[in-house]
């Protein structure tokens, strides 16, 4: 079982010829509204991969439809609370190459209080996973609650601000980062040296480094290997990382080797980037199976 205490956003996606520059006004080529937020996306990826997942978080009255999106994919939502705040939102530019630039406003995600979930954690233990991103508040306390219950703590520090280094990262079992986040956490521009610093600082951590079109890399104190990305036509990369994380955990929970889990995650991400949007682009397990069989 996975407990994901995570964000739920309303995504406003603009299709643009290029990401707008300071002082520039450009003409877009369509605007769409999608369900999003790294938390929501990762819960959807887990559920569509076949994992039992419960989502906990906060939405405003304008975002009640986000809960329905989760429920329709089989995510448990009894701990998604409606607050008096406006829901979290993201404004996303997607250029003609499928690359994106994103501005996020926390909204109700900033009202997540770990104390309100204390009774929820009592239902979880050593066989369960706690999944966290950095789009909700009270992350440090949530990590502590998960560790106290003996849960496997998985952290994706995105968006990665300076506050992240103040979290009790020593409690994290799986750290899933991209290159930018690795630099910020290690305070080192050299990737290899940055990895060494993190491994020295976080004694039990397993690191999965996502590298976009260059695939992903696994690192622990004894092992390091890479898994390539699967080539595909790129339409929108917005939910690629979230899809990868959900399917990676699905593979691990199913007892696959780490390499096998990463290969599954890479295939799922390849399906995602071939589609427009975030939540709507995340594939079901049967679609990933079709890609792996050469049918997509």
C-alpha positions, 0 to 999 in steps of 0.5 A, a space after each residue: 500500500 502507498 500513502 501519498 500525501 501530495 498536491 492537487 492542482 488545476 493545470 492551465 496549459 498554453 501551447 506556445 512556439 517557444 517559452 516566453 522571455 522577459 518583456 515578451 508577449 507571444 501568441 499561443 496556439 491553444 489553452 487547456 485545463 487539466 487535473 495536475 499537481 505532482 501528488 495527483 499525477 503520481 497517485 494516478 500513475 500508481 493506481 493505473 499501474 495496478 498499485 493500491 494507493 491512498 491520496 491525502 491532501 487539500 483542495 478548495 471548493 473549486 477543485 472538487 473535480 480533482 478528487 473525482 479524477 483520482 477516484 475514477 482511476 481507483 485512488 482512495 480519496 477519503 483523506 482529500 479535504 476541502 478547505 476554504 482556500 483556492 485550489 493549487 494551480 499551475 500555469 504551464 507553457 509547452 513549446 513545439 518540441 514538447 518542452 515545458 516551463 511551469 509556474 506553480 501556486 500552492 493554494 490549498 496545498 499550502 494548508 496541509 498539516 501533518 497533525 491532521 493526518 496523525 490518525 491516518 498514519 496509524 493504519 500503516 506500517 513496515 509493509 507500506 510506502 509513504 510518498 512525498 513531493 515538495 508541493 505541500 506544507 509540513 513535509 518534515 513532520 510527514 517524514 517523521 510520521 512515516 519513519 515512526 510507523 516504519 514505512 518506506 519513505 520516498 521523496 521527490 523534492 520538486 520543486 526543490 527550494 532552499 528549504 529542502 535541505 532543512 528537512 530530515 532527509 536522513 529519514 528518506 529511503 528512496 530519493 528521486 531527483 533530476 539533475 537540477 535537484 541533485 545540484 541543489 541538494 548537494 550544493 555541487 555542480 559536478 554530478 559525480 561529486 554531488 552524488 558522493 556528497 549525498 551518499 555520505 550525508 544520507 546513509 541509507 538512501 537509494 537514489 534514482 536520478 532521472 535524466 530526461 531523454 538520457 534515461 535514468 540512473 540508480 545509485 546506492 553505496 555499492 551499485 550504480 547503473 543506467 537505464 535508457 529512455 525509450 525513443 518516442 515522438 515527444 508532445 508534452 513532457 509535463 507528467 513524464 517524471 511523475 509517471 516514472 515515479 509511480 511506475 517505478 514504485 509499482 515495479 518495486 512493490 511487485 518485487 521486480 529488480 530495481 533495473 526491471 522496475 526502472 525499465 517499466 517506468 521508462 516505458 510508461 514515461 515514453 507513453 506519457 510524453 507522446 500525449 498532451 497534458 498531465 493527468 490525461 497523459 498518464 497511461 494504464 498498465 495495459 498501454 505500457 504492456 502494449 509498448 513493451 510488446 512493440 504494439 504502440 
